[in-house]
Amino acid sequence: MAVKAKVLYDFSAEPGNNELTVKENETITITNQSVGGGWIEAQNSRGEVGLVPEDYIEFGASAPSFPAAPAPAPAPSPGNVNAPDLSFFDAFAPASAPPPNQVDAGSLSSQPDTPDTPLTPFFSFPSEASNGNDPWSTWNADPSGGSSNNWASNPEGTQTGRSAAPDPWSAGSHGHPQAYQGPGPYPYLIDYTGAEDDEWDDEWDDRSTGGYAESEAGDAGAMQRAHTMKISLNKFPFSKSGPELYLLCKQLTKGKERLPIYMGEVGAVWAYPETQLDCVVADPKKGSKMYGLKSYIEYQITPNTTNRPVNHRYKHFDWLYERLLDKFGSAIPIPSLPDKQVTGRFEEEFIKMRMERLQGWMTRMCRHPVVSCSDVFQLFLTYKDEKDWKMGKRKAEKDETVGVMIFSTIEPEAVDLDPVEVEQKCEQFSRFTKAMDDGVKEILTVGHEHWKRCTGPLPKEYQRIGKAFQNLSSVFTSSGYQGEATLTDAMTEAGKTYEEIALLVAEQPRKDLHFVMETNNEYKGLLGCFPDTIGVHKAAIDKVKEGDKLVAAGKITAQDKVTMAKRVSVMSYTLQAEMNHFHSNRIYDYNRVMQLYLEEQIKFYEMIADKLRQAHSQFTTM
């Protein structure tokens, strides 16, 4: 009996990829379930056969289903860590006990468990707060965290090299001949999805639906995605094990990994490397596999430390993001990647846009003193060969210092903080990041509206003015009156000037507003990570507040309470160092992008003024 399935979303086949175009609610027949990599082979009602994404279909009740994706593995217990005896929290524990040697976040909280919530799209844009998708509203409602908000040139590439011409937009991409130098006709819209595999030979390579040019104007932009992919729940490791895993450990992990925090002029700061790491993402090339059935784009990444290029596909970036999120997400906001694409992923303009955004993401990671020096990030940039890569990859995937246990590697040089002071600083940072998030969304909304006006009605208005002047000039010419040729010629030129201005207006957003929008899109994604990061700290503060009651009840010792206070102080210094790093980057980025924007605006209006002066000079004074 043939296996039938219902299509959940529209899917447009990419030419030359043996894919099958299907429509929402269409019934298709499954012809091959074992293609792998998230794809199946199917036949539509017209007899056409091709590949369809597995997540785009739903089997009927009588049809066999594919094996479910494995649930995220529980956060591993760090090596050499003795979990505390938490039997005194039995009254608060959920029905199913956590695995041995692992502390469940819910077991220390009297709040009821809530269902896992799917990740909010990275750029679901600007009215998220009103439709329940705003990570800030979730975080404010539940201080313990539990939700997260998820922040390309010739495909054949050219020879690698560096040029002397700087790129004012990206510090990491300047000078490279294949580095992205600006947007094409229109930015793409972005929507986050995620997937990975063990050996990276599946088809989750280049999927996303598309920046800020259209559907992000309101709630409809977040709800009416053309291609919405299923995403895993509980991306953040600390959603499964709360800060008590770190706060109550009897013995912290011992190892060479130490992250010092120093006291500088602005307060707690990370230890920055002497040489700033940087890299160039360039030279995208199209490759294929499965005997040409599937294609992908591979990018060349060249770090300034080795000047030796390495090659990575998008899914490799996705793997790096997952590793960084697992390891540092409790302490450091890790913005999500530019997203995956279902259709149009081999179009030249999309490849350019993706490459620019991958460059921006890599530049931001290179700037971070902790992330950039981590083994997994260095592996990504400097692996020597396939064997070196596979060994490093497996080592990174077995890393046990992940989630809240990253705090066990942090060593502040300052004295311990009072829990009250810790709470005050946490509240201060949360207020600022929330307010900045609102401000960034406002700029994106205004910028989106201005972009539409500059590329739509405004040029048409200038064109109409120009046509009106030229039409009137034609009327004057028909009068036959001698001596008015100078006037009619001048009016005709004035009309043409306004038509030229219309073209300048339509092209200008790509020269200046694009970079303002990209910067704020980047910060929107980064700020969307803060509710979870700060939520970890708030949950830790709540645990420390329970200390007196637990000591009085004989559940923990007085020394345990002191240890918890010391460790929450470490977490506070971590947050302070991260916020100081964020502020430093914020000041640099907004100085840079506003200078660029205003310089381009000055050039734009000076160009218009020159054209108007030229038109003005054609008219004689009587």
DRENRO-408281 format. One line per field, with one value per residue (C-alpha): x, y, z. Coordinates in steps of 0.1 Angstrom, whole numbers. Layout:
# residues N
xx	[X  ...];
yy	[Y  ...];
zz	[Z  ...];
//
This chain:
# residues 622
xx	[0  14  23  4  14  0  21  23  41  47  80  95  120  155  163  188  185  159  135  97  75  46  18  3  -24  -15  -15  17  28  61  83  115  119  156  171  184  195  160  147  124  114  78  53  26  -8  6  30  61  88  114  129  108  120  109  98  74  51  29  20  -15  -27  -21  12  45  64  101  121  117  147  166  158  185  209  209  237  266  280  314  344  356  324  306  269  255  230  197  174  161  145  123  92  99  110  90  74  104  137  167  195  221  248  227  206  173  166  130  139  150  121  86  73  54  70  60  60  91  86  98  125  113  126  157  143  106  106  93  60  71  61  24  21  38  69  91  118  118  81  88  119  102  75  99  132  147  148  135  130  154  154  172  205  274  298  303  295  326  348  381  417  423  442  440  435  445  410  392  356  340  314  331  365  368  361  381  405  395  385  356  345  310  311  275  239  223  188  172  181  167  144  158  141  160  160  186  198  230  243  273  293  278  267  230  211  205  229  215  181  164  137  149  163  142  127  92  74  91  68  46  31  23  60  65  35  33  67  67  89  88  111  107  134  145  134  156  186  201  217  208  171  175  199  196  224  223  244  272  262  261  288  310  341  345  361  399  416  438  409  409  391  405  385  403  392  397  387  351  349  352  367  378  415  419  446  475  466  431  419  402  392  379  349  351  353  320  321  293  299  278  274  252  264  251  217  225  244  259  280  314  331  368  377  412  423  449  469  478  468  460  425  402  369  335  299  270  263  298  291  259  278  302  272  257  290  295  259  263  296  291  254  249  275  279  252  259  239  224  237  221  195  190  173  150  146  169  200  222  211  241  226  215  250  265  241  247  285  282  262  285  314  296  289  325  339  318  330  366  362  352  382  367  350  379  405  384  396  365  367  404  397  372  398  430  425  453  436  406  421  428  393  376  396  390  353  348  368  346  314  326  335  319  325  292  261  264  296  314  313  336  364  361  385  377  406  382  367  334  302  273  242  222  248  247  210  212  237  217  186  205  218  184  167  193  193  155  154  180  161  131  152  167  133  121  150  144  107  114  142  120  93  119  134  100  93  127  123  86  65  92  111  78  70  103  96  62  76  102  76  54  82  91  54  51  83  67  37  59  77  45  37  60  72  108  133  120  142  165  135  121  156  161  128  134  168  151  126  154  173  143  142  179  171  144  171  195  167  159  195  205  192  216  245  237  205  216  244  223  197  224  240  206  196  228  222  186  197  224  200  175  200  202  169  183  218  205  178  205  219  185  177  211  202  169  186  210  180  166  199  188  156  175  201  174  157  190  188  223  251  262  293  271  254  287  299  267  272  308  298  270  295  316  286  280  316  311  279  297  327  303  283  315  325  291  292  327  315  283  301  325  298  274  301  312  279  265  296  292  255  260  289  268  239  261  274  238  225  256  250  214  224  250  224  199  226  233  196  193  222  203  177  185  178  157];
yy	[0  34  58  90  123  158  188  214  242  254  243  255  232  245  239  211  196  169  186  185  216  210  231  234  208  188  150  133  97  87  67  66  72  65  94  108  142  155  147  121  112  117  118  144  140  149  120  141  127  145  154  171  183  158  186  199  169  151  114  102  81  48  57  49  79  86  82  113  135  126  147  171  152  163  185  162  162  179  158  157  173  158  167  177  157  173  148  176  192  161  182  204  178  170  135  121  123  137  113  105  132  158  185  195  232  226  207  238  260  261  274  249  235  250  234  239  268  268  293  327  336  358  386  382  420  448  441  409  423  424  388  368  361  387  370  399  394  357  365  392  367  340  352  317  318  291  307  320  344  336  375  357  375  349  314  300  325  340  339  347  379  411  446  480  494  493  482  508  484  453  453  416  419  449  446  411  411  386  401  416  453  462  451  442  451  444  428  393  385  363  336  313  275  251  215  195  160  141  138  168  149  157  183  210  233  265  272  305  328  359  410  439  447  434  410  423  453  438  407  393  392  369  347  344  329  313  284  277  249  228  237  218  229  237  249  264  238  257  252  217  222  254  274  252  227  251  268  236  215  201  201  221  208  209  217  241  262  294  326  355  387  419  452  480  517  507  478  441  432  401  395  406  390  412  407  411  381  388  368  372  353  352  333  313  283  259  223  191  156  126  124  159  154  180  213  236  267  266  297  304  317  333  343  370  348  322  338  302  298  270  260  257  252  269  238  240  275  261  234  261  281  252  244  280  282  250  260  298  305  307  334  351  360  341  357  333  329  344  319  289  292  268  285  309  298  297  331  355  382  359  344  379  388  356  361  396  384  355  379  401  371  359  394  397  363  372  403  385  377  344  330  339  321  290  257  251  285  281  247  262  287  268  231  216  187  164  142  172  185  153  149  185  182  151  166  197  176  157  189  186  222  235  253  268  249  275  297  272  283  320  336  372  391  412  406  388  409  411  393  425  443  414  417  455  452  424  446  475  455  440  474  488  458  458  496  492  463  486  514  491  477  513  521  490  499  535  523  498  523  549  522  514  551  557  528  532  564  590  584  583  618  632  615  631  665  660  648  678  703  685  685  722  728  709  732  763  749  746  783  792  823  832  838  813  784  791  788  757  740  750  736  704  700  708  680  656  667  656  623  618  627  600  574  587  585  549  538  557  532  506  530  542  529  493  494  510  483  455  469  471  437  423  440  429  393  399  417  389  366  387  375  340  351  374  349  325  351  360  323  320  350  335  303  323  341  307  300  312  291  260  265  271  239  220  212  228  239  274  268  257  290  309  289  298  335  334  316  339  367  350  350  387  396  375  395  428  418  408  440  461  442  448  485  489  472  492  525  515  500  529  555  537  531  566  582  561  569  606  607  590  613  643  630  623  658  674  655  666  702  701  689  716  743  731  732  766  780  772  799  835  865  891];
zz	[0  -10  18  16  32  35  26  54  36  1  -13  -46  -62  -70  -107  -113  -78  -85  -61  -63  -61  -37  -23  11  19  -13  -9  -21  -24  -7  -30  -10  27  30  10  43  54  61  26  11  -24  -33  -63  -67  -83  -117  -116  -110  -88  -68  -34  -7  28  54  78  51  52  77  74  76  106  87  73  89  102  102  134  155  159  190  220  231  253  290  300  309  344  343  351  386  398  428  427  461  480  471  488  511  480  474  482  453  428  397  393  374  392  373  363  389  395  378  393  378  378  387  418  436  426  440  407  386  355  322  288  266  242  206  198  186  150  151  130  137  140  154  171  189  223  213  200  228  209  226  246  270  280  287  306  327  336  346  360  359  321  299  266  240  211  180  154  -4  -57  -82  -69  -85  -66  -77  -65  -29  -20  -2  -15  -1  -4  30  34  57  68  82  100  91  54  44  15  2  -34  -28  5  2  -7  -4  -10  -43  -54  -21  13  21  49  77  98  121  117  130  123  124  119  132  100  81  51  52  32  59  41  29  43  53  43  40  63  67  33  38  60  92  93  120  135  101  94  123  116  78  69  35  47  85  96  127  153  184  218  248  228  259  281  313  305  318  347  367  383  414  395  398  431  451  436  464  441  409  378  377  344  325  313  333  324  345  351  361  376  351  349  340  365  358  324  305  298  262  239  228  192  180  161  128  97  62  49  11  -22  -21  -44  -54  -47  -50  -35  -39  -76  -82  -65  -39  -41  -15  -11  5  19  25  59  64  99  104  127  101  68  58  44  55  39  55  45  62  83  97  109  124  142  156  168  186  203  214  226  247  262  268  265  303  306  272  247  215  186  161  126  95  87  64  30  12  -22  -40  -20  -51  -64  -66  -45  -17  -16  -13  15  34  31  45  75  81  80  106  128  126  132  164  176  168  189  220  242  256  225  201  224  229  215  194  177  171  156  132  120  120  115  94  77  78  105  127  121  130  162  173  164  186  214  213  213  244  263  298  309  294  305  340  347  326  357  374  351  358  383  393  410  431  465  468  463  486  471  474  453  428  425  420  391  375  375  362  332  325  324  300  276  275  268  241  226  223  208  182  172  167  144  124  121  110  87  71  64  50  28  13  7  -9  -32  -39  -38  -33  -66  -84  -70  -84  -117  -119  -112  -139  -164  -156  -163  -196  -206  -200  -219  -249  -247  -247  -278  -297  -293  -322  -304  -313  -285  -259  -269  -239  -215  -230  -231  -195  -184  -202  -185  -151  -158  -166  -134  -113  -131  -122  -86  -86  -95  -68  -41  -51  -49  -18  9  -3  2  37  53  46  70  97  93  93  125  143  130  145  178  178  177  203  227  222  239  271  287  290  300  327  336  347  371  385  391  410  431  440  451  473  489  500  518  553  552  541  568  595  583  585  548  540  562  569  548  519  521  521  491  472  479  467  435  427  432  405  382  389  379  347  339  346  324  296  298  298  266  252  259  244  212  212  213  186  163  165  161  130  114  121  107  76  73  77  53  27  34  29  -4  -14  -7  -21  -54  -55  -47  -76  -100  -89  -92  -127  -136  -120  -141  -173  -167  -176  -154  -172];
//
